[in-house]
Amino acid sequence: MIGRALEQYLDDRRVLRAGLRAMADYEREYGPFSEEEMAEADARVAGLFGQPGEERRTA
């Protein structure tokens, strides 16, 4: 059980790092994200995961 939780945590971190690298690569090639693009991304994340600071409940 602990091993699976650790595996999931490390996988989540790996995905996060890959996403951040992809964003940095994009910005190096095309310039920084606009305020509009960042607002759209924030809205999509909030729709998927809830508002920042909002406690998520699991069954």
PyMOL Python script that loads the backbone (N, CA, C, O; Angstrom):
from pymol import cmd

cmd.read_pdbstr("""\
ATOM      1  N   MET A   1       0.821  -1.182   0.000  1.00  0.00           N
ATOM      2  CA  MET A   1       0.000   0.000   0.000  1.00  0.00           C
ATOM      3  C   MET A   1       0.873   1.257   0.000  1.00  0.00           C
ATOM      4  O   MET A   1       0.639   2.165  -0.798  1.00  0.00           O
ATOM      5  N   ILE A   2       1.869   1.322   0.879  1.00  0.00           N
ATOM      6  CA  ILE A   2       2.761   2.477   0.922  1.00  0.00           C
ATOM      7  C   ILE A   2       3.579   2.548  -0.362  1.00  0.00           C
ATOM      8  O   ILE A   2       3.815   3.628  -0.904  1.00  0.00           O
ATOM      9  N   GLY A   3       4.005   1.388  -0.836  1.00  0.00           N
ATOM     10  CA  GLY A   3       4.768   1.349  -2.082  1.00  0.00           C
ATOM     11  C   GLY A   3       3.968   1.902  -3.248  1.00  0.00           C
ATOM     12  O   GLY A   3       4.502   2.645  -4.072  1.00  0.00           O
ATOM     13  N   ARG A   4       2.701   1.548  -3.324  1.00  0.00           N
ATOM     14  CA  ARG A   4       1.838   2.053  -4.412  1.00  0.00           C
ATOM     15  C   ARG A   4       1.626   3.555  -4.288  1.00  0.00           C
ATOM     16  O   ARG A   4       1.612   4.266  -5.293  1.00  0.00           O
ATOM     17  N   ALA A   5       1.460   4.042  -3.062  1.00  0.00           N
ATOM     18  CA  ALA A   5       1.281   5.486  -2.851  1.00  0.00           C
ATOM     19  C   ALA A   5       2.542   6.242  -3.273  1.00  0.00           C
ATOM     20  O   ALA A   5       2.454   7.299  -3.897  1.00  0.00           O
ATOM     21  N   LEU A   6       3.697   5.708  -2.937  1.00  0.00           N
ATOM     22  CA  LEU A   6       4.953   6.341  -3.324  1.00  0.00           C
ATOM     23  C   LEU A   6       5.114   6.323  -4.841  1.00  0.00           C
ATOM     24  O   LEU A   6       5.522   7.315  -5.444  1.00  0.00           O
ATOM     25  N   GLU A   7       4.793   5.200  -5.440  1.00  0.00           N
ATOM     26  CA  GLU A   7       4.860   5.096  -6.896  1.00  0.00           C
ATOM     27  C   GLU A   7       3.962   6.136  -7.564  1.00  0.00           C
ATOM     28  O   GLU A   7       4.378   6.783  -8.525  1.00  0.00           O
ATOM     29  N   GLN A   8       2.748   6.302  -7.069  1.00  0.00           N
ATOM     30  CA  GLN A   8       1.815   7.281  -7.623  1.00  0.00           C
ATOM     31  C   GLN A   8       2.338   8.700  -7.437  1.00  0.00           C
ATOM     32  O   GLN A   8       2.249   9.524  -8.347  1.00  0.00           O
ATOM     33  N   TYR A   9       2.886   8.983  -6.254  1.00  0.00           N
ATOM     34  CA  TYR A   9       3.439  10.302  -5.974  1.00  0.00           C
ATOM     35  C   TYR A   9       4.574  10.622  -6.947  1.00  0.00           C
ATOM     36  O   TYR A   9       4.612  11.708  -7.525  1.00  0.00           O
ATOM     37  N   LEU A  10       5.488   9.685  -7.125  1.00  0.00           N
ATOM     38  CA  LEU A  10       6.615   9.914  -8.020  1.00  0.00           C
ATOM     39  C   LEU A  10       6.160  10.065  -9.462  1.00  0.00           C
ATOM     40  O   LEU A  10       6.712  10.878 -10.203  1.00  0.00           O
ATOM     41  N   ASP A  11       5.164   9.294  -9.865  1.00  0.00           N
ATOM     42  CA  ASP A  11       4.629   9.416 -11.218  1.00  0.00           C
ATOM     43  C   ASP A  11       3.987  10.788 -11.420  1.00  0.00           C
ATOM     44  O   ASP A  11       4.171  11.422 -12.459  1.00  0.00           O
ATOM     45  N   ASP A  12       3.232  11.238 -10.412  1.00  0.00           N
ATOM     46  CA  ASP A  12       2.618  12.572 -10.492  1.00  0.00           C
ATOM     47  C   ASP A  12       3.690  13.647 -10.631  1.00  0.00           C
ATOM     48  O   ASP A  12       3.537  14.575 -11.425  1.00  0.00           O
ATOM     49  N   ARG A  13       4.767  13.530  -9.871  1.00  0.00           N
ATOM     50  CA  ARG A  13       5.865  14.502  -9.945  1.00  0.00           C
ATOM     51  C   ARG A  13       6.528  14.473 -11.320  1.00  0.00           C
ATOM     52  O   ARG A  13       6.897  15.519 -11.855  1.00  0.00           O
ATOM     53  N   ARG A  14       6.679  13.288 -11.886  1.00  0.00           N
ATOM     54  CA  ARG A  14       7.292  13.146 -13.201  1.00  0.00           C
ATOM     55  C   ARG A  14       6.435  13.836 -14.260  1.00  0.00           C
ATOM     56  O   ARG A  14       6.955  14.533 -15.132  1.00  0.00           O
ATOM     57  N   VAL A  15       5.131  13.639 -14.180  1.00  0.00           N
ATOM     58  CA  VAL A  15       4.209  14.271 -15.130  1.00  0.00           C
ATOM     59  C   VAL A  15       4.246  15.796 -14.975  1.00  0.00           C
ATOM     60  O   VAL A  15       4.257  16.526 -15.966  1.00  0.00           O
ATOM     61  N   LEU A  16       4.266  16.266 -13.736  1.00  0.00           N
ATOM     62  CA  LEU A  16       4.327  17.698 -13.475  1.00  0.00           C
ATOM     63  C   LEU A  16       5.602  18.301 -14.057  1.00  0.00           C
ATOM     64  O   LEU A  16       5.553  19.340 -14.717  1.00  0.00           O
ATOM     65  N   ARG A  17       6.735  17.660 -13.819  1.00  0.00           N
ATOM     66  CA  ARG A  17       8.004  18.168 -14.357  1.00  0.00           C
ATOM     67  C   ARG A  17       7.985  18.186 -15.881  1.00  0.00           C
ATOM     68  O   ARG A  17       8.475  19.135 -16.493  1.00  0.00           O
ATOM     69  N   ALA A  18       7.432  17.159 -16.494  1.00  0.00           N
ATOM     70  CA  ALA A  18       7.357  17.113 -17.955  1.00  0.00           C
ATOM     71  C   ALA A  18       6.485  18.250 -18.485  1.00  0.00           C
ATOM     72  O   ALA A  18       6.816  18.870 -19.496  1.00  0.00           O
ATOM     73  N   GLY A  19       5.384  18.520 -17.811  1.00  0.00           N
ATOM     74  CA  GLY A  19       4.508  19.614 -18.225  1.00  0.00           C
ATOM     75  C   GLY A  19       5.186  20.965 -18.098  1.00  0.00           C
ATOM     76  O   GLY A  19       5.058  21.815 -18.980  1.00  0.00           O
ATOM     77  N   LEU A  20       5.904  21.164 -17.007  1.00  0.00           N
ATOM     78  CA  LEU A  20       6.613  22.431 -16.820  1.00  0.00           C
ATOM     79  C   LEU A  20       7.714  22.607 -17.861  1.00  0.00           C
ATOM     80  O   LEU A  20       7.938  23.713 -18.351  1.00  0.00           O
ATOM     81  N   ARG A  21       8.404  21.512 -18.199  1.00  0.00           N
ATOM     82  CA  ARG A  21       9.426  21.586 -19.253  1.00  0.00           C
ATOM     83  C   ARG A  21       8.793  21.939 -20.590  1.00  0.00           C
ATOM     84  O   ARG A  21       9.339  22.747 -21.341  1.00  0.00           O
ATOM     85  N   ALA A  22       7.648  21.342 -20.892  1.00  0.00           N
ATOM     86  CA  ALA A  22       6.963  21.624 -22.156  1.00  0.00           C
ATOM     87  C   ALA A  22       6.542  23.096 -22.222  1.00  0.00           C
ATOM     88  O   ALA A  22       6.663  23.734 -23.268  1.00  0.00           O
ATOM     89  N   MET A  23       6.053  23.623 -21.110  1.00  0.00           N
ATOM     90  CA  MET A  23       5.664  25.039 -21.085  1.00  0.00           C
ATOM     91  C   MET A  23       6.882  25.944 -21.305  1.00  0.00           C
ATOM     92  O   MET A  23       6.809  26.918 -22.055  1.00  0.00           O
ATOM     93  N   ALA A  24       7.991  25.619 -20.653  1.00  0.00           N
ATOM     94  CA  ALA A  24       9.212  26.416 -20.807  1.00  0.00           C
ATOM     95  C   ALA A  24       9.711  26.351 -22.252  1.00  0.00           C
ATOM     96  O   ALA A  24      10.128  27.367 -22.810  1.00  0.00           O
ATOM     97  N   ASP A  25       9.671  25.174 -22.853  1.00  0.00           N
ATOM     98  CA  ASP A  25      10.078  25.024 -24.256  1.00  0.00           C
ATOM     99  C   ASP A  25       9.203  25.877 -25.170  1.00  0.00           C
ATOM    100  O   ASP A  25       9.704  26.557 -26.065  1.00  0.00           O
ATOM    101  N   TYR A  26       7.898  25.834 -24.938  1.00  0.00           N
ATOM    102  CA  TYR A  26       6.963  26.614 -25.748  1.00  0.00           C
ATOM    103  C   TYR A  26       7.275  28.112 -25.625  1.00  0.00           C
ATOM    104  O   TYR A  26       7.337  28.828 -26.624  1.00  0.00           O
ATOM    105  N   GLU A  27       7.468  28.568 -24.388  1.00  0.00           N
ATOM    106  CA  GLU A  27       7.732  29.994 -24.180  1.00  0.00           C
ATOM    107  C   GLU A  27       9.072  30.418 -24.795  1.00  0.00           C
ATOM    108  O   GLU A  27       9.194  31.535 -25.298  1.00  0.00           O
ATOM    109  N   ARG A  28      10.072  29.535 -24.758  1.00  0.00           N
ATOM    110  CA  ARG A  28      11.345  29.867 -25.403  1.00  0.00           C
ATOM    111  C   ARG A  28      11.160  30.055 -26.900  1.00  0.00           C
ATOM    112  O   ARG A  28      11.777  30.935 -27.500  1.00  0.00           O
ATOM    113  N   GLU A  29      10.315  29.233 -27.503  1.00  0.00           N
ATOM    114  CA  GLU A  29      10.122  29.292 -28.947  1.00  0.00           C
ATOM    115  C   GLU A  29       9.159  30.398 -29.369  1.00  0.00           C
ATOM    116  O   GLU A  29       9.404  31.071 -30.370  1.00  0.00           O
ATOM    117  N   TYR A  30       8.071  30.601 -28.627  1.00  0.00           N
ATOM    118  CA  TYR A  30       7.011  31.511 -29.064  1.00  0.00           C
ATOM    119  C   TYR A  30       6.815  32.737 -28.175  1.00  0.00           C
ATOM    120  O   TYR A  30       5.987  33.594 -28.483  1.00  0.00           O
ATOM    121  N   GLY A  31       7.562  32.831 -27.083  1.00  0.00           N
ATOM    122  CA  GLY A  31       7.404  33.952 -26.166  1.00  0.00           C
ATOM    123  C   GLY A  31       6.467  33.579 -25.030  1.00  0.00           C
ATOM    124  O   GLY A  31       5.837  32.521 -25.038  1.00  0.00           O
ATOM    125  N   PRO A  32       6.391  34.482 -24.045  1.00  0.00           N
ATOM    126  CA  PRO A  32       5.577  34.178 -22.865  1.00  0.00           C
ATOM    127  C   PRO A  32       4.092  34.039 -23.186  1.00  0.00           C
ATOM    128  O   PRO A  32       3.586  34.611 -24.152  1.00  0.00           O
ATOM    129  N   PHE A  33       3.413  33.265 -22.349  1.00  0.00           N
ATOM    130  CA  PHE A  33       1.970  33.134 -22.488  1.00  0.00           C
ATOM    131  C   PHE A  33       1.326  34.488 -22.192  1.00  0.00           C
ATOM    132  O   PHE A  33       1.789  35.228 -21.324  1.00  0.00           O
ATOM    133  N   SER A  34       0.262  34.802 -22.915  1.00  0.00           N
ATOM    134  CA  SER A  34      -0.459  36.057 -22.686  1.00  0.00           C
ATOM    135  C   SER A  34      -1.316  35.940 -21.427  1.00  0.00           C
ATOM    136  O   SER A  34      -1.559  34.841 -20.930  1.00  0.00           O
ATOM    137  N   GLU A  35      -1.766  37.077 -20.923  1.00  0.00           N
ATOM    138  CA  GLU A  35      -2.678  37.085 -19.775  1.00  0.00           C
ATOM    139  C   GLU A  35      -3.940  36.294 -20.104  1.00  0.00           C
ATOM    140  O   GLU A  35      -4.463  35.571 -19.257  1.00  0.00           O
ATOM    141  N   GLU A  36      -4.423  36.432 -21.326  1.00  0.00           N
ATOM    142  CA  GLU A  36      -5.634  35.707 -21.758  1.00  0.00           C
ATOM    143  C   GLU A  36      -5.399  34.196 -21.750  1.00  0.00           C
ATOM    144  O   GLU A  36      -6.255  33.438 -21.294  1.00  0.00           O
ATOM    145  N   GLU A  37      -4.255  33.763 -22.247  1.00  0.00           N
ATOM    146  CA  GLU A  37      -3.937  32.333 -22.249  1.00  0.00           C
ATOM    147  C   GLU A  37      -3.820  31.791 -20.826  1.00  0.00           C
ATOM    148  O   GLU A  37      -4.288  30.691 -20.533  1.00  0.00           O
ATOM    149  N   MET A  38      -3.188  32.574 -19.941  1.00  0.00           N
ATOM    150  CA  MET A  38      -3.040  32.135 -18.548  1.00  0.00           C
ATOM    151  C   MET A  38      -4.403  32.068 -17.856  1.00  0.00           C
ATOM    152  O   MET A  38      -4.658  31.146 -17.082  1.00  0.00           O
ATOM    153  N   ALA A  39      -5.274  33.032 -18.130  1.00  0.00           N
ATOM    154  CA  ALA A  39      -6.615  33.019 -17.522  1.00  0.00           C
ATOM    155  C   ALA A  39      -7.409  31.811 -18.014  1.00  0.00           C
ATOM    156  O   ALA A  39      -8.124  31.174 -17.242  1.00  0.00           O
ATOM    157  N   GLU A  40      -7.278  31.501 -19.303  1.00  0.00           N
ATOM    158  CA  GLU A  40      -7.976  30.337 -19.850  1.00  0.00           C
ATOM    159  C   GLU A  40      -7.452  29.046 -19.214  1.00  0.00           C
ATOM    160  O   GLU A  40      -8.231  28.153 -18.881  1.00  0.00           O
ATOM    161  N   ALA A  41      -6.152  28.955 -19.050  1.00  0.00           N
ATOM    162  CA  ALA A  41      -5.564  27.765 -18.418  1.00  0.00           C
ATOM    163  C   ALA A  41      -6.026  27.646 -16.970  1.00  0.00           C
ATOM    164  O   ALA A  41      -6.366  26.554 -16.515  1.00  0.00           O
ATOM    165  N   ASP A  42      -6.040  28.760 -16.245  1.00  0.00           N
ATOM    166  CA  ASP A  42      -6.507  28.744 -14.856  1.00  0.00           C
ATOM    167  C   ASP A  42      -7.949  28.256 -14.779  1.00  0.00           C
ATOM    168  O   ASP A  42      -8.296  27.468 -13.899  1.00  0.00           O
ATOM    169  N   ALA A  43      -8.787  28.722 -15.699  1.00  0.00           N
ATOM    170  CA  ALA A  43     -10.194  28.326 -15.705  1.00  0.00           C
ATOM    171  C   ALA A  43     -10.341  26.835 -15.997  1.00  0.00           C
ATOM    172  O   ALA A  43     -11.175  26.162 -15.393  1.00  0.00           O
ATOM    173  N   ARG A  44      -9.537  26.323 -16.918  1.00  0.00           N
ATOM    174  CA  ARG A  44      -9.608  24.893 -17.245  1.00  0.00           C
ATOM    175  C   ARG A  44      -9.176  24.040 -16.064  1.00  0.00           C
ATOM    176  O   ARG A  44      -9.806  23.026 -15.761  1.00  0.00           O
ATOM    177  N   VAL A  45      -8.108  24.445 -15.399  1.00  0.00           N
ATOM    178  CA  VAL A  45      -7.627  23.698 -14.231  1.00  0.00           C
ATOM    179  C   VAL A  45      -8.674  23.738 -13.123  1.00  0.00           C
ATOM    180  O   VAL A  45      -8.964  22.717 -12.501  1.00  0.00           O
ATOM    181  N   ALA A  46      -9.236  24.914 -12.881  1.00  0.00           N
ATOM    182  CA  ALA A  46     -10.271  25.043 -11.847  1.00  0.00           C
ATOM    183  C   ALA A  46     -11.462  24.144 -12.173  1.00  0.00           C
ATOM    184  O   ALA A  46     -12.050  23.547 -11.271  1.00  0.00           O
ATOM    185  N   GLY A  47     -11.821  24.042 -13.447  1.00  0.00           N
ATOM    186  CA  GLY A  47     -12.922  23.181 -13.850  1.00  0.00           C
ATOM    187  C   GLY A  47     -12.630  21.708 -13.629  1.00  0.00           C
ATOM    188  O   GLY A  47     -13.532  20.922 -13.339  1.00  0.00           O
ATOM    189  N   LEU A  48     -11.369  21.341 -13.768  1.00  0.00           N
ATOM    190  CA  LEU A  48     -10.986  19.944 -13.588  1.00  0.00           C
ATOM    191  C   LEU A  48     -10.777  19.574 -12.122  1.00  0.00           C
ATOM    192  O   LEU A  48     -11.155  18.487 -11.686  1.00  0.00           O
ATOM    193  N   PHE A  49     -10.173  20.489 -11.368  1.00  0.00           N
ATOM    194  CA  PHE A  49      -9.742  20.154 -10.015  1.00  0.00           C
ATOM    195  C   PHE A  49     -10.374  21.000  -8.922  1.00  0.00           C
ATOM    196  O   PHE A  49     -10.088  20.776  -7.746  1.00  0.00           O
ATOM    197  N   GLY A  50     -11.206  21.945  -9.259  1.00  0.00           N
ATOM    198  CA  GLY A  50     -11.781  22.832  -8.257  1.00  0.00           C
ATOM    199  C   GLY A  50     -10.918  24.057  -8.065  1.00  0.00           C
ATOM    200  O   GLY A  50      -9.803  24.130  -8.581  1.00  0.00           O
ATOM    201  N   GLN A  51     -11.423  24.997  -7.340  1.00  0.00           N
ATOM    202  CA  GLN A  51     -10.710  26.255  -7.108  1.00  0.00           C
ATOM    203  C   GLN A  51      -9.502  26.016  -6.208  1.00  0.00           C
ATOM    204  O   GLN A  51      -9.531  25.129  -5.355  1.00  0.00           O
ATOM    205  N   PRO A  52      -8.427  26.812  -6.395  1.00  0.00           N
ATOM    206  CA  PRO A  52      -7.268  26.681  -5.508  1.00  0.00           C
ATOM    207  C   PRO A  52      -7.696  26.867  -4.062  1.00  0.00           C
ATOM    208  O   PRO A  52      -8.482  27.759  -3.743  1.00  0.00           O
ATOM    209  N   GLY A  53      -7.169  26.015  -3.193  1.00  0.00           N
ATOM    210  CA  GLY A  53      -7.488  26.101  -1.783  1.00  0.00           C
ATOM    211  C   GLY A  53      -8.771  25.396  -1.411  1.00  0.00           C
ATOM    212  O   GLY A  53      -9.056  25.223  -0.226  1.00  0.00           O
ATOM    213  N   GLU A  54      -9.551  24.985  -2.390  1.00  0.00           N
ATOM    214  CA  GLU A  54     -10.809  24.286  -2.117  1.00  0.00           C
ATOM    215  C   GLU A  54     -10.486  22.860  -1.722  1.00  0.00           C
ATOM    216  O   GLU A  54      -9.766  22.163  -2.438  1.00  0.00           O
ATOM    217  N   GLU A  55     -11.001  22.427  -0.609  1.00  0.00           N
ATOM    218  CA  GLU A  55     -10.735  21.077  -0.129  1.00  0.00           C
ATOM    219  C   GLU A  55     -11.499  20.067  -0.979  1.00  0.00           C
ATOM    220  O   GLU A  55     -12.706  20.199  -1.181  1.00  0.00           O
ATOM    221  N   ARG A  56     -10.791  19.068  -1.470  1.00  0.00           N
ATOM    222  CA  ARG A  56     -11.424  18.014  -2.249  1.00  0.00           C
ATOM    223  C   ARG A  56     -11.775  16.877  -1.316  1.00  0.00           C
ATOM    224  O   ARG A  56     -10.987  16.519  -0.440  1.00  0.00           O
ATOM    225  N   ARG A  57     -12.928  16.318  -1.495  1.00  0.00           N
ATOM    226  CA  ARG A  57     -13.364  15.178  -0.675  1.00  0.00           C
ATOM    227  C   ARG A  57     -13.365  13.920  -1.531  1.00  0.00           C
ATOM    228  O   ARG A  57     -13.713  13.944  -2.712  1.00  0.00           O
ATOM    229  N   THR A  58     -12.969  12.832  -0.907  1.00  0.00           N
ATOM    230  CA  THR A  58     -13.002  11.545  -1.604  1.00  0.00           C
ATOM    231  C   THR A  58     -13.927  10.619  -0.839  1.00  0.00           C
ATOM    232  O   THR A  58     -14.094  10.739   0.375  1.00  0.00           O
ATOM    233  N   ALA A  59     -14.511   9.712  -1.561  1.00  0.00           N
ATOM    234  CA  ALA A  59     -15.436   8.756  -0.920  1.00  0.00           C
ATOM    235  C   ALA A  59     -14.685   7.565  -0.373  1.00  0.00           C
ATOM    236  O   ALA A  59     -15.293   6.660   0.198  1.00  0.00           O
TER     237      ALA A  59
END
""", "prot")
cmd.dss("prot")
cmd.show_as("cartoon", "prot")
cmd.util.cbc("prot")
cmd.orient("prot")
